[in-house]
Amino acid sequence: MPAGSLRGLHLVVADIEEARAALIAKGAEVGPVEDMGGVFYAAFSDPDGNTWTLQHMPWRMG
């Protein structure tokens, strides 16, 4: 599979703001957190060009 060909990978996190801030601190460009009906998302790309989405579902974290 060529580098950068993976799209829409989800990384489920316990705290989306913390995860987003950590990625930004390491130089990643991460989009704003979007509330999609109680599930929160923030998109970014890795250095190879693969696209990722941070996903936070508050009711699943305990």
Backbone atoms as SQL, in Angstrom:
CREATE TABLE atoms (id INTEGER PRIMARY KEY, chain TEXT, resi INTEGER, resn TEXT, atom TEXT, x REAL, y REAL, z REAL);
INSERT INTO atoms VALUES
  (1, 'A', 1, 'MET', 'N', 0.853, -1.171, 0.000),
  (2, 'A', 1, 'MET', 'CA', 0.000, 0.000, 0.000),
  (3, 'A', 1, 'MET', 'C', 0.905, 1.244, 0.000),
  (4, 'A', 2, 'PRO', 'N', 0.690, 2.176, -0.897),
  (5, 'A', 2, 'PRO', 'CA', 1.527, 3.369, -0.942),
  (6, 'A', 2, 'PRO', 'C', 1.336, 4.265, 0.292),
  (7, 'A', 3, 'ALA', 'N', 2.416, 4.938, 0.681),
  (8, 'A', 3, 'ALA', 'CA', 2.339, 5.891, 1.798),
  (9, 'A', 3, 'ALA', 'C', 1.274, 6.936, 1.497),
  (10, 'A', 4, 'GLY', 'N', 0.501, 7.269, 2.520),
  (11, 'A', 4, 'GLY', 'CA', -0.518, 8.298, 2.365),
  (12, 'A', 4, 'GLY', 'C', -1.829, 7.823, 1.790),
  (13, 'A', 5, 'SER', 'N', -1.995, 6.519, 1.611),
  (14, 'A', 5, 'SER', 'CA', -3.219, 6.034, 0.979),
  (15, 'A', 5, 'SER', 'C', -4.326, 5.665, 1.964),
  (16, 'A', 6, 'LEU', 'N', -4.018, 5.660, 3.253),
  (17, 'A', 6, 'LEU', 'CA', -5.055, 5.348, 4.246),
  (18, 'A', 6, 'LEU', 'C', -5.856, 6.598, 4.563),
  (19, 'A', 7, 'ARG', 'N', -7.165, 6.471, 4.598),
  (20, 'A', 7, 'ARG', 'CA', -8.058, 7.610, 4.818),
  (21, 'A', 7, 'ARG', 'C', -9.049, 7.300, 5.927),
  (22, 'A', 8, 'GLY', 'N', -9.312, 8.295, 6.763),
  (23, 'A', 8, 'GLY', 'CA', -10.379, 8.190, 7.750),
  (24, 'A', 8, 'GLY', 'C', -10.109, 7.243, 8.908),
  (25, 'A', 9, 'LEU', 'N', -8.852, 7.047, 9.253),
  (26, 'A', 9, 'LEU', 'CA', -8.536, 6.214, 10.414),
  (27, 'A', 9, 'LEU', 'C', -9.029, 6.913, 11.674),
  (28, 'A', 10, 'HIS', 'N', -9.628, 6.168, 12.590),
  (29, 'A', 10, 'HIS', 'CA', -10.140, 6.746, 13.834),
  (30, 'A', 10, 'HIS', 'C', -9.255, 6.356, 15.006),
  (31, 'A', 11, 'LEU', 'N', -8.960, 7.325, 15.821),
  (32, 'A', 11, 'LEU', 'CA', -8.212, 7.116, 17.049),
  (33, 'A', 11, 'LEU', 'C', -9.135, 7.546, 18.183),
  (34, 'A', 12, 'VAL', 'N', -9.679, 6.591, 18.919),
  (35, 'A', 12, 'VAL', 'CA', -10.617, 6.880, 20.003),
  (36, 'A', 12, 'VAL', 'C', -9.821, 7.283, 21.233),
  (37, 'A', 13, 'VAL', 'N', -10.150, 8.442, 21.793),
  (38, 'A', 13, 'VAL', 'CA', -9.401, 8.998, 22.927),
  (39, 'A', 13, 'VAL', 'C', -10.342, 9.307, 24.094),
  (40, 'A', 14, 'ALA', 'N', -9.763, 9.317, 25.290),
  (41, 'A', 14, 'ALA', 'CA', -10.544, 9.615, 26.498),
  (42, 'A', 14, 'ALA', 'C', -10.775, 11.110, 26.669),
  (43, 'A', 15, 'ASP', 'N', -9.852, 11.929, 26.180),
  (44, 'A', 15, 'ASP', 'CA', -9.957, 13.389, 26.315),
  (45, 'A', 15, 'ASP', 'C', -9.498, 14.010, 25.002),
  (46, 'A', 16, 'ILE', 'N', -10.442, 14.434, 24.181),
  (47, 'A', 16, 'ILE', 'CA', -10.099, 14.925, 22.846),
  (48, 'A', 16, 'ILE', 'C', -9.312, 16.235, 22.897),
  (49, 'A', 17, 'GLU', 'N', -9.620, 17.099, 23.845),
  (50, 'A', 17, 'GLU', 'CA', -8.881, 18.362, 23.942),
  (51, 'A', 17, 'GLU', 'C', -7.429, 18.098, 24.313),
  (52, 'A', 18, 'GLU', 'N', -7.199, 17.169, 25.229),
  (53, 'A', 18, 'GLU', 'CA', -5.832, 16.823, 25.631),
  (54, 'A', 18, 'GLU', 'C', -5.079, 16.171, 24.472),
  (55, 'A', 19, 'ALA', 'N', -5.712, 15.253, 23.775),
  (56, 'A', 19, 'ALA', 'CA', -5.078, 14.576, 22.643),
  (57, 'A', 19, 'ALA', 'C', -4.771, 15.569, 21.522),
  (58, 'A', 20, 'ARG', 'N', -5.698, 16.456, 21.256),
  (59, 'A', 20, 'ARG', 'CA', -5.500, 17.468, 20.217),
  (60, 'A', 20, 'ARG', 'C', -4.336, 18.382, 20.572),
  (61, 'A', 21, 'ALA', 'N', -4.296, 18.827, 21.826),
  (62, 'A', 21, 'ALA', 'CA', -3.216, 19.715, 22.284),
  (63, 'A', 21, 'ALA', 'C', -1.859, 19.016, 22.189),
  (64, 'A', 22, 'ALA', 'N', -1.800, 17.738, 22.523),
  (65, 'A', 22, 'ALA', 'CA', -0.543, 16.988, 22.456),
  (66, 'A', 22, 'ALA', 'C', -0.043, 16.889, 21.013),
  (67, 'A', 23, 'LEU', 'N', -0.953, 16.646, 20.072),
  (68, 'A', 23, 'LEU', 'CA', -0.561, 16.580, 18.666),
  (69, 'A', 23, 'LEU', 'C', -0.084, 17.944, 18.162),
  (70, 'A', 24, 'ILE', 'N', -0.795, 18.989, 18.529),
  (71, 'A', 24, 'ILE', 'CA', -0.400, 20.346, 18.126),
  (72, 'A', 24, 'ILE', 'C', 0.964, 20.696, 18.697),
  (73, 'A', 25, 'ALA', 'N', 1.217, 20.308, 19.941),
  (74, 'A', 25, 'ALA', 'CA', 2.513, 20.581, 20.579),
  (75, 'A', 25, 'ALA', 'C', 3.656, 19.888, 19.837),
  (76, 'A', 26, 'LYS', 'N', 3.349, 18.797, 19.155),
  (77, 'A', 26, 'LYS', 'CA', 4.370, 18.071, 18.393),
  (78, 'A', 26, 'LYS', 'C', 4.441, 18.541, 16.939),
  (79, 'A', 27, 'GLY', 'N', 3.673, 19.591, 16.609),
  (80, 'A', 27, 'GLY', 'CA', 3.755, 20.192, 15.291),
  (81, 'A', 27, 'GLY', 'C', 2.686, 19.768, 14.300),
  (82, 'A', 28, 'ALA', 'N', 1.738, 18.940, 14.724),
  (83, 'A', 28, 'ALA', 'CA', 0.668, 18.513, 13.813),
  (84, 'A', 28, 'ALA', 'C', -0.360, 19.624, 13.648),
  (85, 'A', 29, 'GLU', 'N', -0.930, 19.694, 12.476),
  (86, 'A', 29, 'GLU', 'CA', -2.038, 20.603, 12.224),
  (87, 'A', 29, 'GLU', 'C', -3.320, 19.810, 12.432),
  (88, 'A', 30, 'VAL', 'N', -4.044, 20.134, 13.496),
  (89, 'A', 30, 'VAL', 'CA', -5.254, 19.410, 13.853),
  (90, 'A', 30, 'VAL', 'C', -6.435, 20.367, 13.756),
  (91, 'A', 31, 'GLY', 'N', -7.465, 19.937, 13.083),
  (92, 'A', 31, 'GLY', 'CA', -8.661, 20.763, 12.931),
  (93, 'A', 31, 'GLY', 'C', -9.361, 20.972, 14.260),
  (94, 'A', 32, 'PRO', 'N', -10.344, 21.858, 14.281),
  (95, 'A', 32, 'PRO', 'CA', -11.087, 22.113, 15.513),
  (96, 'A', 32, 'PRO', 'C', -11.924, 20.905, 15.920),
  (97, 'A', 33, 'VAL', 'N', -12.249, 20.855, 17.186),
  (98, 'A', 33, 'VAL', 'CA', -13.128, 19.798, 17.688),
  (99, 'A', 33, 'VAL', 'C', -14.541, 20.119, 17.230),
  (100, 'A', 34, 'GLU', 'N', -15.197, 19.126, 16.640),
  (101, 'A', 34, 'GLU', 'CA', -16.566, 19.280, 16.166),
  (102, 'A', 34, 'GLU', 'C', -17.475, 18.331, 16.931),
  (103, 'A', 35, 'ASP', 'N', -18.593, 18.848, 17.416),
  (104, 'A', 35, 'ASP', 'CA', -19.595, 18.046, 18.112),
  (105, 'A', 35, 'ASP', 'C', -20.609, 17.576, 17.089),
  (106, 'A', 36, 'MET', 'N', -20.645, 16.274, 16.882),
  (107, 'A', 36, 'MET', 'CA', -21.568, 15.694, 15.910),
  (108, 'A', 36, 'MET', 'C', -22.641, 14.913, 16.667),
  (109, 'A', 37, 'GLY', 'N', -23.421, 15.627, 17.470),
  (110, 'A', 37, 'GLY', 'CA', -24.501, 14.996, 18.218),
  (111, 'A', 37, 'GLY', 'C', -24.042, 14.217, 19.431),
  (112, 'A', 38, 'GLY', 'N', -23.048, 14.729, 20.122),
  (113, 'A', 38, 'GLY', 'CA', -22.562, 14.072, 21.333),
  (114, 'A', 38, 'GLY', 'C', -21.318, 13.231, 21.129),
  (115, 'A', 39, 'VAL', 'N', -20.903, 13.042, 19.895),
  (116, 'A', 39, 'VAL', 'CA', -19.625, 12.408, 19.570),
  (117, 'A', 39, 'VAL', 'C', -18.744, 13.515, 19.004),
  (118, 'A', 40, 'PHE', 'N', -17.523, 13.604, 19.517),
  (119, 'A', 40, 'PHE', 'CA', -16.634, 14.700, 19.163),
  (120, 'A', 40, 'PHE', 'C', -15.514, 14.210, 18.253),
  (121, 'A', 41, 'TYR', 'N', -15.179, 15.018, 17.242),
  (122, 'A', 41, 'TYR', 'CA', -14.171, 14.654, 16.257),
  (123, 'A', 41, 'TYR', 'C', -13.211, 15.814, 16.022),
  (124, 'A', 42, 'ALA', 'N', -11.956, 15.476, 15.675),
  (125, 'A', 42, 'ALA', 'CA', -10.973, 16.450, 15.223),
  (126, 'A', 42, 'ALA', 'C', -10.068, 15.732, 14.225),
  (127, 'A', 43, 'ALA', 'N', -9.904, 16.299, 13.051),
  (128, 'A', 43, 'ALA', 'CA', -9.184, 15.640, 11.959),
  (129, 'A', 43, 'ALA', 'C', -7.756, 16.150, 11.830),
  (130, 'A', 44, 'PHE', 'N', -6.863, 15.241, 11.384),
  (131, 'A', 44, 'PHE', 'CA', -5.483, 15.609, 11.103),
  (132, 'A', 44, 'PHE', 'C', -4.890, 14.605, 10.120),
  (133, 'A', 45, 'SER', 'N', -3.732, 14.953, 9.579),
  (134, 'A', 45, 'SER', 'CA', -2.990, 14.062, 8.684),
  (135, 'A', 45, 'SER', 'C', -1.628, 13.771, 9.297),
  (136, 'A', 46, 'ASP', 'N', -1.114, 12.567, 9.045),
  (137, 'A', 46, 'ASP', 'CA', 0.230, 12.248, 9.517),
  (138, 'A', 46, 'ASP', 'C', 1.250, 12.676, 8.453),
  (139, 'A', 47, 'PRO', 'N', 2.551, 12.599, 8.759),
  (140, 'A', 47, 'PRO', 'CA', 3.565, 13.060, 7.794),
  (141, 'A', 47, 'PRO', 'C', 3.526, 12.332, 6.447),
  (142, 'A', 48, 'ASP', 'N', 2.995, 11.102, 6.403),
  (143, 'A', 48, 'ASP', 'CA', 2.896, 10.377, 5.141),
  (144, 'A', 48, 'ASP', 'C', 1.682, 10.789, 4.314),
  (145, 'A', 49, 'GLY', 'N', 0.760, 11.543, 4.929),
  (146, 'A', 49, 'GLY', 'CA', -0.438, 11.974, 4.220),
  (147, 'A', 49, 'GLY', 'C', -1.678, 11.150, 4.509),
  (148, 'A', 50, 'ASN', 'N', -1.569, 10.159, 5.409),
  (149, 'A', 50, 'ASN', 'CA', -2.754, 9.409, 5.831),
  (150, 'A', 50, 'ASN', 'C', -3.647, 10.341, 6.649),
  (151, 'A', 51, 'THR', 'N', -4.942, 10.192, 6.536),
  (152, 'A', 51, 'THR', 'CA', -5.839, 11.059, 7.308),
  (153, 'A', 51, 'THR', 'C', -6.397, 10.302, 8.510),
  (154, 'A', 52, 'TRP', 'N', -6.437, 11.004, 9.608),
  (155, 'A', 52, 'TRP', 'CA', -6.881, 10.472, 10.898),
  (156, 'A', 52, 'TRP', 'C', -7.970, 11.359, 11.470),
  (157, 'A', 53, 'THR', 'N', -8.764, 10.778, 12.360),
  (158, 'A', 53, 'THR', 'CA', -9.764, 11.527, 13.101),
  (159, 'A', 53, 'THR', 'C', -9.696, 11.113, 14.561),
  (160, 'A', 54, 'LEU', 'N', -9.467, 12.084, 15.433),
  (161, 'A', 54, 'LEU', 'CA', -9.621, 11.825, 16.858),
  (162, 'A', 54, 'LEU', 'C', -11.109, 11.688, 17.098),
  (163, 'A', 55, 'GLN', 'N', -11.489, 10.727, 17.913),
  (164, 'A', 55, 'GLN', 'CA', -12.915, 10.523, 18.224),
  (165, 'A', 55, 'GLN', 'C', -13.074, 10.379, 19.727),
  (166, 'A', 56, 'HIS', 'N', -14.029, 11.111, 20.274),
  (167, 'A', 56, 'HIS', 'CA', -14.305, 11.049, 21.714),
  (168, 'A', 56, 'HIS', 'C', -15.798, 10.817, 21.923),
  (169, 'A', 57, 'MET', 'N', -16.106, 9.734, 22.633),
  (170, 'A', 57, 'MET', 'CA', -17.492, 9.399, 22.980),
  (171, 'A', 57, 'MET', 'C', -17.569, 9.430, 24.502),
  (172, 'A', 58, 'PRO', 'N', -18.010, 10.544, 25.066),
  (173, 'A', 58, 'PRO', 'CA', -17.966, 10.726, 26.529),
  (174, 'A', 58, 'PRO', 'C', -18.611, 9.607, 27.329),
  (175, 'A', 59, 'TRP', 'N', -19.678, 9.032, 26.858),
  (176, 'A', 59, 'TRP', 'CA', -20.382, 8.002, 27.618),
  (177, 'A', 59, 'TRP', 'C', -19.607, 6.694, 27.677),
  (178, 'A', 60, 'ARG', 'N', -18.617, 6.496, 26.819),
  (179, 'A', 60, 'ARG', 'CA', -17.846, 5.258, 26.812),
  (180, 'A', 60, 'ARG', 'C', -16.611, 5.338, 27.694),
  (181, 'A', 61, 'MET', 'N', -16.276, 6.517, 28.142),
  (182, 'A', 61, 'MET', 'CA', -15.094, 6.686, 28.980),
  (183, 'A', 61, 'MET', 'C', -15.527, 6.747, 30.429),
  (184, 'A', 62, 'GLY', 'N', -14.872, 6.015, 31.265),
  (185, 'A', 62, 'GLY', 'CA', -15.309, 6.023, 32.641),
  (186, 'A', 62, 'GLY', 'C', -14.256, 6.076, 33.592);
